[in-house]
Amino acid sequence: MFSSLGIAIKALFSHKMRTFLASLGILIGIASVIVMVAIGKGSQKEVMDVIAGMGENLITVNAGEMKRRGGRLRLTGNVTTLTVRDANRIMEEIGEVESVAPFEEKRMTAKFGNASAETSIAGSTFDFHSIRSYHLKSGEFFSERDEKTANRVAIIGMTAVKNLFGEEDPLGQVIKVHFIPFQIIGVFEPKGVDTNGLDQDDLVLIPLSTYLRRIVNQTFVTRIFVKASSRENIAKASEKIRELLRENHKLTDDRNDDFTLISQLDLEELKKETTEMFTKLIVGVAGISLLVGGIGILAVMLISVKERTREIGIRRAVGATRRDIVRQFLYESLIIGFLGGGMGVALGVGLTLGLTLWGEWTLILDSNSIWTASWACAGIGVLFGVFPAIKASKLDPMEALTTE
């Protein structure tokens, strides 16, 4: 065993360049798999962070049916059955609910002096900022009194601040929406984009009563944000909300819901499936490099058998068995596999850590991908080394000795 291993090592290191080139495909494949898995895991974490940032234990009730179009969830039809009364009943009658905020928004033009910009003008209640995890950078949130008296006050997001005020402090300033003046009493901290890629900072929020009476003149809302009392209660709260709304809207058993419930758990599951599919796809592409690397090992070993026919004949003549020859060439292919694999793991881990520390990417090193890569090295070494090893062992000693 040890003589076969020693001969294999000596043979490989007598052709260093060929050995390195044979292991290059494995090196690239293993490094690619590790980096691609890290990218996939990082992307999944970023998506989960965005979902968590939208609100803790969040359940969103949308009027009508939500369908995915162009990668985004969109309302279909014009449903006017969702009301503030529904939100109040959810809060009062469902014990698993901590807080509720009815919500309505529309893209409109806001004006400040000579500047104007299209932004999302939205109306909601006092609990909106805690349910949706909107935090104030400066100023204050409107009060319950502002809601009851339909005061013309507003809190503004950072994108809307840049578009309307530039570098000027917006606090205390007055903007106009539909010729109605609103005083800015607060500025939200930046939140970034949501799961649909929409800018959550391009927002001007006013009391819901003000919005419904003075801006759109309607009694219904298109969305209700609900915060469950705990993550464990999300599913139970969702089911109770569905039953309550069906009763409120007088929907018989044979009629479909006129609303759509989307919980934080639903979003996490949907995005997790998407990112996992993406990860599998890119890992599959990277795995092609491993196949190419294995074919490289096969080619090198077949050439090696051809070149060393006389050496094999001498070994057989002095007592080496077929098993010894098989071992020798299997050891050679395994060494090539582990050499490429070891360098590939080092390169993959190095690239992942380097991009994480000095790049803007979010990459998460996955220990399972490293172990899988290590086993892949052994598997490829054996798989693509078996045929050349068996071919070498079957050479007739007399014919091998007479080969030039």
C-alpha positions, 0 to 999 in steps of 0.5 A, a space after each residue: 500500500 505504502 509503496 504504491 502511494 510513494 510511487 504515485 506521489 513521485 510520479 505526480 511530482 515529476 510532472 508538476 505542471 501537468 499535475 497542476 493543470 489536471 487539478 485546475 478544473 477541480 480548483 475552479 469548480 470547488 471555489 465556485 461552489 463555495 462562493 456561489 453558496 455564500 452568495 445565495 446564503 447572503 442573498 437569503 439573509 438580506 431578503 429576510 432582513 428586509 422582511 423583518 424590517 417591514 414589521 415584526 409579526 406582521 400580517 397584511 390584509 389587502 382589499 381584493 386579490 393579490 397577484 404577482 405580476 412582473 415580480 411584484 404583488 399587485 391588487 387586482 380589481 377595485 374592492 371597496 369592502 375593507 373599512 376602518 370598522 374592520 380594523 377596529 373589530 380586529 383589534 377589539 375581538 382577536 386576542 392574538 392581535 397586539 395592534 392594528 393600523 388601517 392604511 391608504 396611499 396614492 401617488 400624488 404631487 407634493 409641492 414646497 415653494 417652487 419645488 414639486 415631486 411625485 411621491 406616495 401620500 399615505 394615511 394611517 393611524 398612530 400605531 402605523 410606525 410601531 407596526 411597520 418599524 418606521 422610526 423617527 429621525 427627528 420631530 414627532 409622530 402625530 397624536 391620536 388627537 390629530 387623528 380625531 380632529 383630522 389635523 393637517 400634519 405630516 411625517 416625511 420619508 428621506 427620499 421625499 425630503 431630498 426631492 422636495 427640500 434638498 439639503 434644507 431642514 423640512 421640520 416646521 415647513 409646509 407642503 401642499 397636496 391638492 392645494 391643501 397645506 400640511 405642516 411637517 412635524 417629523 422625519 422618518 429614518 431611512 428604511 430602504 426598499 421593501 420585498 417588491 423593490 419599492 422605496 419605503 422612504 418615498 413617503 409622506 404620511 398624514 393622519 388617516 382621517 385627514 387623508 380620507 376626508 380631505 384628500 380622497 373623499 372615501 370611506 374604505 381603505 385598501 390595506 390594514 396592517 396587523 401586528 400579532 402578539 408573537 410569532 407563534 400566534 401569526 397563523 392563529 391570528 390570520 385564521 381568526 382575521 379571515 373568519 371575522 372579515 368574512 362575517 363582517 363582509 357577509 360572505 357565504 360559504 360559496 363565495 371567495 374572500 374579497 381580501 387577501 391575507 399575507 403574513 410575515 411567515 408567508 413572505 419568508 417562505 416565498 422568498 426562501 423558496 426563490 433564493 434556494 432555487 437561485 442558489 441551486 441553479 448557480 451551484 449547478 452551473 458551478 458544478 459543471 466546472 467539477 465535471 470538466 475537472 474530472 474529465 481533465 483528471 481522466 485525460 491526464 491519467 489515460 495519458 500517464 498510463 500510455 506513457 508509463 506502459 514500460 514502467 507498469 510492465 517492470 513493476 508487474 515483472 518484479 512482483 506487483 499485483 494488479 491490485 497494486 497497479 490499481 492502487 497506484 493510479 487511484 492514489 494518483 487521481 485521488 491526490 490530484 483531486 485533493 490537491 485541486 480541492 484543497 486549493 479550491 477550498 482555500 481560494 473559495 474561503 479566501 474570496 468569500 471572506 475578502 468580498 465580505 470584509 472589503 466589498 459591498 456584498 453580503 456573503 455567508 460562508 457555509 460550512 456544509 459547502 466546504 464539507 461537500 466540496 471535500 467529499 466531492 474531491 474524493 468522489 471525483 478522484 475515484 470516479 475518474 481514476 477507476 477506468 485508467 487504473 483498471 486499464 493499467 492493471 490489465 496490461 500484459 507484463 510481457 507486452 508492456 516490457 517490449 513497448 517502446 
